[in-house]
């Protein structure tokens, strides 16, 4: 039986969360959803509040996973992060947008993958 895309997404988000914990991140929220969009992981690393998109690909045949976080996806994440900040009343000295790339069994964190500008 083939794994659904949402189930696969949750599995890789869990793998990313475990990896990030090992890198010193504190996971605050998984799968934050609001009318504006979704954020896979919200975490704190030091003084930074990080909004994290997790992307998986089994091979490089269609490019690197992080390349799938295009301008449109970035905008949805930015809008969702504003909602999160308003609801959670959390902040940090720094706000950051990171991407976790999972390619096969390799994991890479791209810190500051994109900025807040529109």
C-alpha positions in Angstrom: 0.0 0.0 0.0 1.3 3.4 -1.0 1.8 6.1 1.7 -0.4 9.2 1.3 1.4 12.5 0.7 0.1 14.0 3.9 1.3 11.0 5.9 4.7 11.1 4.2 4.9 14.8 4.9 4.2 14.3 8.6 6.8 11.5 8.7 9.5 13.7 7.2 8.5 16.7 9.4 9.1 14.3 12.4 12.5 13.4 11.0 13.3 17.1 10.5 12.1 17.9 14.1 14.3 15.2 15.6 17.3 16.4 13.5 16.7 20.0 14.6 16.5 19.1 18.2 19.9 17.4 17.8 21.2 20.7 16.4 20.0 22.7 19.4 16.6 23.9 18.2 13.6 23.8 20.5 10.5 22.7 18.6 7.5 24.9 19.6 4.9 23.9 17.1 4.4 21.3 14.4 2.0 21.9 11.5 0.7 25.3 12.4 -2.3 26.0 10.2 -4.3 29.2 9.7 -6.4 30.7 6.9 -3.3 32.2 5.4 -1.3 29.0 5.1 0.7 26.4 7.0 4.1 26.3 8.7 5.7 22.9 9.0 7.7 23.6 12.1 8.1 26.6 14.4 11.2 26.5 16.6 13.5 28.5 18.7 17.3 28.5 18.1 19.0 30.8 20.6 17.3 34.2 20.3 15.8 33.4 16.9 12.2 32.3 16.3 12.4 30.1 13.2 9.6 29.3 10.8 10.7 26.1 9.0 9.6 24.5 5.8 10.5 20.8 5.3 11.1 19.5 1.8 11.8 15.9 0.9 12.9 14.4 -2.4 14.1 10.9 -3.0 16.6 12.0 -5.7 17.9 15.1 -7.4 16.1 14.2 -10.7 13.8 17.2 -10.3 16.3 19.4 -8.5 17.1 20.0 -4.8 14.2 19.9 -2.3 14.7 23.5 -1.2 14.2 24.7 -4.8 10.5 23.8 -4.4 10.1 26.6 -1.9 9.3 29.2 -4.6 8.2 32.8 -4.2 4.5 31.8 -3.9 5.2 29.3 -1.1 7.4 31.8 0.6 4.6 34.4 0.6 2.2 31.8 2.2 4.7 31.0 4.9 5.3 34.7 5.6 1.5 35.4 5.9 1.1 32.3 8.2 4.1 33.5 10.3 2.3 36.8 10.9 -0.8 35.0 12.1 1.4 32.8 14.3 3.1 35.8 15.9 -0.3 37.4 16.6 -1.8 34.3 18.1 1.2 32.9 20.1 2.5 36.2 21.4 6.0 34.7 20.9 8.9 36.6 19.6 12.6 36.7 19.5 15.3 39.1 18.8 15.4 37.6 15.3 12.8 36.1 13.1 14.1 33.6 10.6 12.8 31.5 7.7 14.7 28.2 7.4 14.3 25.3 5.0 15.1 21.7 5.9 16.1 19.7 2.8 15.8 16.0 3.0 17.4 14.3 0.0 17.2 10.5 0.4 18.8 10.0 3.8 20.8 13.3 3.8 19.5 16.3 5.8 20.6 19.9 5.5 19.3 23.0 7.2 19.3 26.2 5.1 19.2 29.0 7.7 17.8 32.3 6.5 16.6 30.6 3.3 14.5 33.6 2.5 13.7 36.9 4.2 10.5 38.7 5.2 10.4 41.2 2.3 7.5 40.9 -0.1 
